[in-house]
Amino acid sequence: MSNIAKLVQAAGNPRKTVEETLQKTGKKAVGWFPVYAPEEVIHAADAVPIGLWGGQTPISKAPRYLQTFCCSVMKANLEYGLSGTYKSLSAVIIPTFCDTLKCIGEVWKTAVDTPKSFTFVYPQNRKLEAGIEFMELEMQRLLKELESITGKKVTEDDLNKSIEIYNEYRKTAREFVSISPDFPKTIDVKTRHNILKAAFFMDKEEYTSLLKGVIAELKAKTPEKTNEKGVVITGYLAEPDDFLDLFTANGLFVAADDLVQESKQFRNDVPAEGVSALNRLALRVANMDGCALLYDLEKTRGPNIIDMVRKTNANGVVVSMMKFCDPEEFDYPIYNKELEAAGIPILYLEIEQNMDSAEQLKTRIQTFAETI
């Protein structure tokens, strides 16, 4: 089986992948809710970080605790928690990026027996010295909780080693997304997505090794000539698979992405300089810009997307708008105006993970592909 097939298979069956990962490593698993998590802290505590990004599942229990206007990812995550899907996890980390996450953090404590949850707060003014110090304190608090779960006393060397492993993962992932547009047939839109998504369910060292194998496989091939048109996708995430298949069916490939679930996870490395490992981890978050869920005074998202379009010669931008995601919806009018001023074609699509039908999206994507 090729490395591409291994990663696609891993993303297609998260539960099996997590179980196999825990068997291989002998470690405990700690889940984390979107969008960002101090994974290096979890890794250094001798646990495997597992990304919890919802999924296609019937929603029956979650509505008892969440309003109808909460996004489908959060509904699915709570549904999985209430139904026992996450019982194999030793803990769950819930950040407070939006109002729904704040609610879930409190609901989980009372409604979900296992796994235990920890709230993690990112400061709004994360670039200030006080904000960086606050993040360090939050990571210290989390580290103590994790040490009580795994029984491992984490040292500075442990944290530095985890940072090294994760920076290597980020570097490799950036190389993959830079080379994949040269192979739009081998790495179609769905395949690209699943290769990146597999990282949430595996030990990062194993994942990085497999991804390097994918890159080697691609470099051994001749770039694929095609008449397909490249697009930049921006938004929270681009799912389900039926939605992604529509791009390939209409002659589109991903030239670059600005998705929270994908490239924004590995766009920034942990800096080499800092007074401590936790300080360096806090600085990484301070250096992240262009995300609706992180306060960005300069509103750099629009210019960032325009830069991606120009560097990749993309034909247009697709906005994958998660229904009921307030931060993303508030961001859209700002960068939409900037993209229009730059003369870049834009397609706005509202999605949910549990979409019953993609027919309306099919018509709109087909029209967009024919006009760009």
LINQUI-V775382 format. One record per backbone hydrogen bond with DSSP energy under -1.0 kcal/mol. NH is the residue of the N-H (numbers start at 1). CO is the residue of the C=O. If there is no record, write none. Layout:
nh: [NH | NH]
co: [CO | CO]
This chain:
nh: [6 | 7 | 8 | 9 | 10 | 11 | 12 | 13 | 17 | 18 | 19 | 20 | 21 | 22 | 23 | 24 | 25 | 26 | 30 | 31 | 32 | 33 | 39 | 41 | 42 | 43 | 44 | 45 | 46 | 47 | 48 | 50 | 51 | 52 | 57 | 64 | 65 | 66 | 70 | 75 | 76 | 77 | 78 | 79 | 80 | 81 | 82 | 83 | 85 | 87 | 89 | 90 | 92 | 93 | 94 | 102 | 103 | 104 | 105 | 106 | 107 | 108 | 111 | 112 | 118 | 120 | 126 | 132 | 133 | 134 | 135 | 136 | 137 | 138 | 139 | 140 | 141 | 142 | 143 | 144 | 145 | 146 | 147 | 148 | 150 | 151 | 159 | 160 | 161 | 162 | 163 | 164 | 165 | 166 | 167 | 168 | 169 | 170 | 171 | 172 | 173 | 174 | 175 | 176 | 177 | 178 | 179 | 180 | 182 | 183 | 187 | 192 | 193 | 194 | 195 | 196 | 197 | 198 | 199 | 200 | 201 | 207 | 208 | 209 | 210 | 211 | 212 | 213 | 214 | 215 | 216 | 217 | 218 | 219 | 220 | 221 | 224 | 229 | 231 | 232 | 233 | 234 | 235 | 244 | 245 | 247 | 248 | 249 | 251 | 252 | 253 | 255 | 256 | 258 | 260 | 261 | 264 | 265 | 266 | 280 | 281 | 282 | 283 | 284 | 285 | 286 | 287 | 288 | 294 | 299 | 304 | 305 | 306 | 307 | 308 | 309 | 310 | 311 | 312 | 314 | 315 | 317 | 318 | 319 | 320 | 321 | 321 | 323 | 325 | 326 | 329 | 330 | 331 | 332 | 335 | 336 | 337 | 338 | 339 | 340 | 341 | 342 | 343 | 344 | 347 | 349 | 351 | 355 | 362 | 363 | 364 | 365 | 366 | 367 | 368 | 369 | 370 | 372]
co: [2 | 3 | 4 | 5 | 6 | 7 | 8 | 9 | 13 | 14 | 15 | 16 | 17 | 18 | 19 | 20 | 21 | 22 | 48 | 91 | 50 | 93 | 37 | 38 | 38 | 39 | 40 | 41 | 43 | 42 | 28 | 30 | 200 | 32 | 55 | 61 | 62 | 62 | 67 | 71 | 72 | 73 | 74 | 75 | 76 | 77 | 78 | 79 | 80 | 84 | 86 | 29 | 116 | 31 | 118 | 98 | 99 | 100 | 101 | 102 | 103 | 104 | 107 | 108 | 92 | 94 | 124 | 128 | 129 | 130 | 131 | 132 | 133 | 134 | 135 | 136 | 137 | 138 | 139 | 140 | 141 | 142 | 143 | 144 | 146 | 147 | 155 | 156 | 157 | 158 | 159 | 160 | 161 | 162 | 163 | 164 | 165 | 166 | 167 | 168 | 169 | 170 | 171 | 172 | 173 | 174 | 175 | 176 | 179 | 180 | 183 | 188 | 189 | 190 | 191 | 192 | 193 | 194 | 196 | 197 | 198 | 203 | 204 | 205 | 206 | 207 | 208 | 209 | 210 | 211 | 212 | 213 | 214 | 215 | 216 | 218 | 182 | 251 | 253 | 316 | 256 | 318 | 258 | 240 | 241 | 244 | 244 | 245 | 248 | 247 | 229 | 231 | 231 | 233 | 235 | 236 | 259 | 262 | 263 | 276 | 277 | 278 | 279 | 280 | 281 | 282 | 283 | 285 | 291 | 296 | 300 | 301 | 302 | 303 | 304 | 305 | 306 | 307 | 308 | 309 | 230 | 345 | 232 | 347 | 234 | 319 | 349 | 351 | 322 | 324 | 325 | 326 | 327 | 328 | 331 | 332 | 333 | 334 | 335 | 336 | 337 | 338 | 340 | 339 | 317 | 319 | 321 | 352 | 358 | 359 | 360 | 361 | 362 | 363 | 364 | 365 | 366 | 368]
